[in-house]
Amino acid sequence: MIDHATATNGKLSLPSRNLNKRNIMKIAEWMTNEIKIQIRREMNFYSTTTDLWSSRRMNALIALTLHYLTEDFQMREFTLESSPVEGNHTSGMIQNILMTSFERWGLNVDKLSLMLRDGASNGKRACEDWGIKHMSCINHSLHLVVGPFLLFKRKNKDDGDDDAQVDGDDVFMDNEEDWGNDHCMEYIRNVVNDFRLATKFLKRSIKCKEMLERIQHLQHINRFLSVHLDVKTRWNSTYSMLRRMIKMQTTIDQFQVYLRSKRNFRSTKAKFPLLSEEKWAIVHGLCYIFTVFEKATRELGGQKYPTFVSGFPYLRMIRFKYPRVAIGARKWLSVCATSTPSERVFSISGLIDTPKRSNLSGKSMYDQVLIHNNWECLNPSLDRLRLVLK
């Protein structure tokens, strides 16, 4: 690119910001029309996922993704919405937004197999008032099962950690009387919290990082490992944090010995918690128990294969051997088991809607997310794009 730019002898003209914006709008408009054409041509029954999220700039967004199977049992998925939401997130407002989106994209509600949503009461009420088939995300349910082992119940929305962007409905435990308040469970949560505090201590100090590297070098570890800090709204990130601590157990034990021998070592204001053999044993047991939950969360979070009925074999053989069954198969095999596709939309939106882009409008962000997420599905040629941009 640099060689090409210098070879033009000053004749290279870079596109302006306004030109790039106009080109993005043209591509987004063309892509919207192409998606509508493909939907009308290929889709019979379909499923959707939806979720609400708040960006780093505290902009509320709603996502809507579409999933269906073609006659050849090819899985199709499109991102339809990543739009800003204003006002109170009531069930009526969510219902109106979803109905408007369905109408704009030409989706027949009668052909909707199932809508996957989060576990919030406003989303559930919106679907019930609309009269559509809906189900809570299975992964959200897994969070509620595993969460009591890993986290304390949050007192309020402001009592959080700046490491995570927390949605108020996305907490682990639903009430104070559930089984998560057992004394043994509380002890386990304290152990996990000690490992979280240790991770923060190691992660937020240059001196700690250098010492870990030095210890691993002395242990003849070729690839340097660093700790992972979890996100409090995703239990599997806590599982990943504990798994990494287990991989680094010998290193961290050596670090504790060094820390006790160096009284003048002050990396942060926080104190490094004592990680005893008993605590290590508890964490080993937790990771062993939660392996099956982590596998289920990972498998059910896919969107390029049928997750709702992932055990249904020989998808394409159905079309030829059982043509009557094929219609029903296309209806239900397209259903996702989780709302993970919508959360992936938020991951891309978070990379675009950053604090440095304070003047970015909701329409511009939506166009960029639409192009990014649907580019591979449509796979436009360069010649086609040249025609679009003329």
C-alpha positions as CSV (number, residue, x, y, z in Angstrom):
1,M,0.0,0.0,0.0
2,I,2.9,2.4,0.9
3,D,4.7,1.5,-2.3
4,H,1.6,2.1,-4.4
5,A,0.9,5.5,-2.7
6,T,4.5,6.7,-3.3
7,A,4.5,5.5,-6.9
8,T,1.7,7.8,-7.8
9,N,3.9,10.9,-7.6
10,G,1.5,12.9,-5.6
11,K,-1.5,12.0,-7.8
12,L,-3.2,9.7,-5.2
13,S,-6.4,11.2,-3.8
14,L,-7.6,9.7,-0.6
15,P,-11.4,9.6,-0.1
16,S,-12.8,12.1,2.3
17,R,-14.8,11.3,5.4
18,N,-18.1,12.4,3.8
19,L,-17.3,10.2,0.7
20,N,-16.7,7.2,2.9
21,K,-19.9,7.9,4.8
22,R,-21.9,8.1,1.5
23,N,-20.3,4.9,0.2
24,I,-21.2,3.0,3.5
25,M,-24.8,4.3,3.1
26,K,-25.0,3.1,-0.5
27,I,-23.6,-0.4,0.4
28,A,-25.9,-0.7,3.4
29,E,-29.0,0.2,1.2
30,W,-27.9,-2.3,-1.5
31,M,-27.3,-5.0,1.1
32,T,-30.7,-4.4,2.7
33,N,-32.4,-4.9,-0.7
34,E,-30.3,-8.0,-1.4
35,I,-31.2,-9.5,1.9
36,K,-34.9,-8.9,1.3
37,I,-34.6,-10.6,-2.2
38,Q,-32.8,-13.6,-0.7
39,I,-35.3,-13.9,2.1
40,R,-38.3,-13.9,-0.4
41,R,-36.5,-16.4,-2.6
42,E,-35.2,-18.9,-0.1
43,M,-37.1,-18.6,3.2
44,N,-40.2,-20.5,4.4
45,F,-40.1,-20.9,8.1
46,Y,-37.6,-18.9,10.2
47,S,-36.5,-18.1,13.8
48,T,-35.1,-14.9,15.3
49,T,-33.1,-13.9,18.3
50,T,-33.3,-10.5,20.1
51,D,-31.6,-8.8,23.0
52,L,-31.0,-5.4,24.6
53,W,-27.6,-3.9,25.4
54,S,-25.9,-0.7,26.6
55,S,-22.7,0.5,24.9
56,R,-19.7,2.1,26.6
57,R,-21.2,5.5,25.6
58,M,-24.3,4.4,27.4
59,N,-26.4,4.1,24.3
60,A,-29.1,1.5,24.5
61,L,-29.3,-0.9,21.5
62,I,-31.6,-3.6,20.4
63,A,-30.5,-6.5,18.1
64,L,-32.5,-8.8,15.9
65,T,-31.0,-11.7,13.9
66,L,-32.8,-14.0,11.4
67,H,-32.1,-17.7,10.9
68,Y,-33.6,-20.2,8.4
69,L,-32.9,-23.3,6.3
70,T,-33.0,-23.3,2.5
71,E,-34.6,-26.2,0.6
72,D,-31.1,-27.7,0.4
73,F,-30.8,-27.5,4.2
74,Q,-28.2,-24.8,4.1
75,M,-28.2,-22.6,7.2
76,R,-28.7,-18.9,6.6
77,E,-28.3,-16.1,9.2
78,F,-28.6,-12.4,8.8
79,T,-28.3,-9.5,11.2
80,L,-31.4,-7.3,10.7
81,E,-31.2,-4.8,13.5
82,S,-28.6,-3.1,15.7
83,S,-30.6,0.0,16.4
84,P,-30.6,2.6,19.2
85,V,-33.4,2.5,21.7
86,E,-34.6,5.6,23.6
87,G,-36.8,5.9,26.7
88,N,-37.9,3.3,29.2
89,H,-37.4,-0.3,28.1
90,T,-41.1,-1.3,28.6
91,S,-42.7,-4.3,27.0
92,G,-44.8,-2.1,24.8
93,M,-41.8,-0.3,23.5
94,I,-40.0,-3.5,22.7
95,Q,-43.0,-4.9,21.0
96,N,-43.4,-1.8,18.8
97,I,-39.8,-1.9,17.8
98,L,-39.9,-5.6,16.9
99,M,-43.2,-5.2,15.0
100,T,-41.7,-2.3,13.0
101,S,-38.6,-4.4,12.2
102,F,-40.7,-7.4,11.0
103,E,-42.7,-5.1,8.8
104,R,-39.7,-3.3,7.3
105,W,-38.0,-6.6,6.4
106,G,-41.2,-8.2,5.1
107,L,-41.3,-11.0,7.7
108,N,-44.5,-12.9,8.0
109,V,-45.2,-13.5,11.7
110,D,-47.2,-16.7,10.9
111,K,-44.0,-18.3,9.6
112,L,-42.0,-17.5,12.8
113,S,-41.1,-20.8,14.4
114,L,-39.7,-19.3,17.6
115,M,-38.1,-16.1,19.0
116,L,-35.1,-16.5,21.3
117,R,-34.9,-13.7,23.9
118,D,-33.1,-13.0,27.2
119,G,-34.7,-13.8,30.5
120,A,-35.9,-10.2,31.3
121,S,-39.6,-9.8,32.1
122,N,-40.1,-6.9,29.6
123,G,-39.0,-9.1,26.7
124,K,-41.2,-12.0,27.8
125,R,-44.2,-9.7,28.2
126,A,-43.6,-8.1,24.8
127,C,-43.7,-11.5,23.1
128,E,-46.7,-12.7,25.0
129,D,-48.7,-9.5,24.2
130,W,-47.7,-9.9,20.6
131,G,-48.9,-13.4,20.6
132,I,-45.8,-15.1,19.1
133,K,-44.0,-18.2,20.1
134,H,-40.9,-17.4,22.3
135,M,-38.4,-19.0,24.6
136,S,-35.8,-17.7,27.0
137,C,-32.1,-18.2,26.0
138,I,-30.9,-21.6,27.4
139,N,-27.5,-20.1,28.1
140,H,-29.1,-17.5,30.3
141,S,-30.7,-20.4,32.2
142,L,-27.3,-22.0,32.6
143,H,-26.0,-18.8,34.1
144,L,-28.7,-19.0,36.8
145,V,-27.7,-22.6,37.6
146,V,-24.0,-22.1,37.7
147,G,-23.9,-18.5,39.0
148,P,-24.5,-19.1,42.7
149,F,-21.2,-21.0,42.9
150,L,-19.3,-18.1,41.4
151,L,-20.7,-14.7,42.3
152,F,-22.4,-12.8,45.1
153,K,-25.7,-11.2,44.3
154,R,-25.4,-7.6,43.2
155,K,-27.0,-5.1,45.5
156,N,-27.7,-2.4,42.8
157,K,-26.6,-1.4,39.3
158,D,-24.1,1.1,40.6
159,D,-22.3,-1.5,42.8
160,G,-20.3,-3.0,39.9
161,D,-16.9,-3.4,38.5
162,D,-15.7,-1.3,35.6
163,D,-14.3,-4.5,33.9
164,A,-17.8,-5.4,32.7
165,Q,-20.7,-3.7,31.0
166,V,-23.6,-4.9,33.0
167,D,-27.2,-5.0,32.0
168,G,-29.6,-4.9,34.9
169,D,-31.5,-8.0,33.8
170,D,-28.3,-10.0,33.3
171,V,-27.5,-11.0,36.9
172,F,-27.0,-14.6,38.0
173,M,-29.3,-15.2,41.0
174,D,-32.9,-14.2,40.9
175,N,-33.9,-14.0,44.6
176,E,-32.6,-14.1,48.1
177,E,-34.5,-17.4,49.1
178,D,-33.0,-19.6,46.4
179,W,-30.5,-22.4,47.0
180,G,-27.6,-20.0,46.3
181,N,-27.7,-18.7,49.9
182,D,-26.5,-22.0,51.5
183,H,-23.4,-21.5,53.8
184,C,-21.3,-24.0,51.8
185,M,-22.2,-22.0,48.6
186,E,-21.2,-18.8,50.3
187,Y,-17.8,-20.3,51.3
188,I,-17.2,-21.5,47.7
189,R,-18.1,-18.0,46.4
190,N,-15.6,-16.5,48.8
191,V,-12.9,-18.9,47.5
192,V,-13.7,-17.9,43.9
193,N,-13.6,-14.3,44.9
194,D,-10.1,-14.8,46.4
195,F,-8.9,-16.0,43.0
196,R,-10.6,-13.1,41.3
197,L,-8.8,-10.7,43.7
198,A,-5.5,-12.5,43.0
199,T,-6.1,-12.2,39.3
200,K,-6.7,-8.4,39.6
201,F,-3.5,-8.1,41.7
202,L,-1.5,-9.9,39.1
203,K,-3.1,-8.2,36.1
204,R,-2.9,-4.6,37.1
205,S,0.8,-4.3,37.9
206,I,3.8,-4.2,35.7
207,K,6.0,-5.5,38.5
208,C,3.8,-8.5,38.9
209,K,3.8,-9.2,35.2
210,E,7.6,-9.1,35.1
211,M,7.9,-11.3,38.1
212,L,5.5,-13.9,36.6
213,E,7.6,-13.9,33.4
214,R,10.8,-14.4,35.4
215,I,9.3,-17.3,37.4
216,Q,8.0,-19.0,34.3
217,H,11.4,-18.5,32.6
218,L,13.1,-20.3,35.6
219,Q,10.5,-23.0,35.3
220,H,11.5,-23.5,31.6
221,I,8.0,-22.6,30.3
222,N,8.5,-21.7,26.7
223,R,5.2,-19.8,26.2
224,F,4.5,-17.1,28.8
225,L,1.0,-17.3,30.3
226,S,-0.9,-14.4,31.8
227,V,-4.0,-14.3,34.0
228,H,-7.5,-13.7,32.6
229,L,-9.9,-11.5,34.5
230,D,-13.6,-12.6,34.3
231,V,-16.7,-10.6,33.3
232,K,-19.3,-10.8,36.0
233,T,-22.2,-11.2,33.6
234,R,-20.8,-14.4,32.0
235,W,-20.1,-17.4,34.2
236,N,-18.0,-19.1,31.5
237,S,-15.5,-16.2,31.7
238,T,-15.1,-17.0,35.4
239,Y,-14.6,-20.6,34.4
240,S,-11.9,-19.5,32.0
241,M,-10.3,-17.4,34.7
242,L,-10.1,-20.3,37.1
243,R,-8.8,-22.7,34.4
244,R,-6.0,-20.3,33.6
245,M,-5.1,-20.0,37.3
246,I,-4.9,-23.8,37.4
247,K,-2.6,-23.8,34.5
248,M,-0.4,-21.3,36.3
249,Q,-0.7,-22.9,39.7
250,T,3.1,-23.7,40.2
251,T,4.0,-20.2,39.0
252,I,1.5,-18.5,41.3
253,D,2.6,-20.7,44.3
254,Q,6.2,-19.5,43.6
255,F,4.9,-15.9,43.4
256,Q,3.3,-16.3,46.8
257,V,6.5,-17.5,48.3
258,Y,8.4,-14.5,46.7
259,L,5.7,-12.1,47.9
260,R,6.0,-13.3,51.5
261,S,9.7,-13.0,51.5
262,K,9.7,-9.4,50.1
263,R,8.0,-7.2,52.6
264,N,8.8,-4.1,50.7
265,F,7.0,-5.4,47.5
266,R,4.1,-3.1,46.9
267,S,2.6,-3.5,43.4
268,T,-0.9,-2.2,44.2
269,K,-2.8,-0.9,47.2
270,A,-4.7,-4.2,47.3
271,K,-3.4,-7.3,49.2
272,F,-2.7,-10.6,47.6
273,P,-5.1,-13.2,49.1
274,L,-3.7,-16.4,50.5
275,L,-4.4,-19.2,48.0
276,S,-4.1,-22.3,50.2
277,E,-4.0,-26.0,49.1
278,E,-7.6,-26.3,50.2
279,K,-8.7,-23.4,48.0
280,W,-6.8,-24.8,45.0
281,A,-8.5,-28.2,45.6
282,I,-12.0,-26.5,45.6
283,V,-11.2,-24.6,42.3
284,H,-10.0,-27.9,40.7
285,G,-13.3,-29.5,41.7
286,L,-15.3,-26.6,40.4
287,C,-13.6,-26.7,37.0
288,Y,-14.2,-30.5,36.8
289,I,-17.9,-30.1,37.6
290,F,-18.4,-27.2,35.2
291,T,-16.7,-28.7,32.2
292,V,-20.0,-30.1,31.0
293,F,-21.7,-26.8,31.5
294,E,-19.0,-25.0,29.6
295,K,-19.2,-27.4,26.7
296,A,-23.0,-27.0,26.6
297,T,-22.7,-23.2,26.6
298,R,-20.1,-23.3,23.8
299,E,-22.1,-25.8,21.6
300,L,-25.4,-24.1,22.1
301,G,-23.9,-20.7,21.3
302,G,-23.3,-21.6,17.6
303,Q,-25.3,-20.0,14.8
304,K,-24.0,-21.7,11.7
305,Y,-25.6,-25.1,12.6
306,P,-28.9,-26.2,14.2
307,T,-28.5,-25.8,17.9
308,F,-32.1,-26.2,19.1
309,V,-32.2,-29.8,17.8
310,S,-28.5,-30.4,17.4
311,G,-28.9,-34.1,17.7
312,F,-31.0,-34.4,14.6
313,P,-28.8,-36.4,12.1
314,Y,-28.5,-36.4,8.4
315,L,-30.2,-33.1,7.6
316,R,-29.9,-33.2,3.9
317,M,-31.1,-36.9,3.6
318,I,-34.4,-35.8,5.0
319,R,-35.2,-33.8,1.9
320,F,-35.0,-36.8,-0.4
321,K,-36.2,-39.7,1.8
322,Y,-38.9,-37.9,3.7
323,P,-40.2,-35.0,1.7
324,R,-43.2,-34.4,4.0
325,V,-41.0,-34.4,7.1
326,A,-38.6,-32.0,5.4
327,I,-41.1,-29.1,5.7
328,G,-41.3,-29.5,9.5
329,A,-37.6,-30.1,9.7
330,R,-36.9,-26.7,8.0
331,K,-39.2,-25.1,10.5
332,W,-37.6,-26.3,13.6
333,L,-34.0,-27.0,12.6
334,S,-33.4,-23.3,12.0
335,V,-34.2,-22.4,15.7
336,C,-31.2,-21.3,17.7
337,A,-31.0,-22.6,21.3
338,T,-29.6,-19.3,22.6
339,S,-29.7,-15.6,21.9
340,T,-25.9,-15.7,21.4
341,P,-26.2,-14.4,17.8
342,S,-27.7,-11.1,19.1
343,E,-24.9,-10.9,21.7
344,R,-22.3,-11.2,18.9
345,V,-24.0,-8.3,17.2
346,F,-23.3,-6.3,20.4
347,S,-19.7,-7.4,20.4
348,I,-19.3,-5.8,16.9
349,S,-21.3,-2.8,17.9
350,G,-19.1,-2.2,20.9
351,L,-16.0,-2.1,18.6
352,I,-17.7,0.6,16.5
353,D,-19.5,2.6,19.2
354,T,-16.5,3.7,21.1
355,P,-16.0,6.9,23.3
356,K,-13.7,8.3,20.7
357,R,-16.5,8.3,18.2
358,S,-18.8,10.6,20.1
359,N,-20.4,12.0,17.0
360,L,-21.3,8.7,15.5
361,S,-25.0,8.6,14.8
362,G,-27.2,5.5,15.4
363,K,-27.9,5.2,11.6
364,S,-24.2,5.2,10.8
365,M,-23.4,2.6,13.4
366,Y,-26.3,0.4,12.2
367,D,-25.1,0.6,8.5
368,Q,-21.6,-0.5,9.6
369,V,-22.9,-3.4,11.6
370,L,-25.2,-4.5,8.8
371,I,-22.4,-4.5,6.3
372,H,-19.9,-6.3,8.6
373,N,-22.2,-9.0,9.8
374,N,-23.9,-9.8,6.5
375,W,-20.9,-9.4,4.2
376,E,-20.0,-13.1,4.3
377,C,-23.6,-14.2,3.8
378,L,-24.0,-12.2,0.6
379,N,-20.4,-12.4,-0.6
380,P,-20.6,-9.6,-3.1
381,S,-18.1,-9.4,-5.9
382,L,-15.9,-6.3,-6.5
383,D,-17.6,-5.7,-9.9
384,R,-21.0,-5.6,-8.1
385,L,-19.7,-3.2,-5.5
386,R,-18.3,-0.9,-8.2
387,L,-21.8,-0.7,-9.7
388,V,-23.3,0.0,-6.3
389,L,-20.9,2.9,-5.6
390,K,-21.3,4.6,-8.9
